[in-house]
Amino acid sequence: MNFKAVGAAAVGAAIGVGAWAGLASAVDFPTAFCALAVGGLAGFASKKAGGMGTKVAGAAALLALLGAFVGFGFAAGSKVAAAARGEIASLDRARYDAFAAAAADWKPNYSGDETAKFAKRHEFVQFGSGVEARLAEFRRTVVPKLEAWKKSPPTFEAWRKSREAEIRAGAASPWKAYLASPLDYISPLDLLFALVAVGGAGWIANVPEPVKIVRKARRESGPEPSPPV
């Protein structure tokens, strides 16, 4: 295998990811299309470095896939930051009153289905795939707050300040959230861009080896003439 070409593909993918990270930090709109640049640069760099054959093409495609995964992580950071800003903006009296009502409704002896029904009733958990993990997170993070509220309800100002600090702390480590559950931050369209990027990298980098070129030329020119008798 031409390791020089593989290294060039890695550099090309890294340049694409770097540009993706810069764009994702500067804008709020989706940047999944940057995966195409990652794949294109990986394949083009491999080709320019003299890469040939399916093994080098496969390596370029794999590097494009890795680059896309990392790029989506940077894009997740901008999504987390935007979501945090929206969450902070929604910390109004209505949210405060809703949590107060939930705290009043919460019973410390709830367990099993009772906890699930409570979480659904007060919209703490969205039901669907992965609901068990979300219920576990609800029990770990929300239930202690409900029980603390029942004992000593905070003022609106104190509640808002505390929630804002929690939201900012959560948004400060988007990579932790992304690596814990990547599919929460990757849409079907994102996956489509990633697949096209991987396929494009492999297609661009898949330069036929010299032997294969000679054989193809012979097939196109027809059989060789028989020697004279």
Secondary structure, DSSP 8 states (H G I E B T S, - for coil): --HHHHHHHHHHHHHHHHHHHHHHHH-SS--TTHHHHHHHHHHHHHHHTT--HHHHHHHHHHHHHHHHHHHHHHHHHHHHHHHHHHHHHT-SHHHHHHHHHHHHH--TT--THHHHHHHHHTTSS--STTHHHHHHHIIIIIHHHHHHHHHS---HHHHHHHHHHHHHHHHT-HHHHHHH-GGGS--HHHHHHHHHHHHHHHHHH----HHHHHHHHHHHH-S------
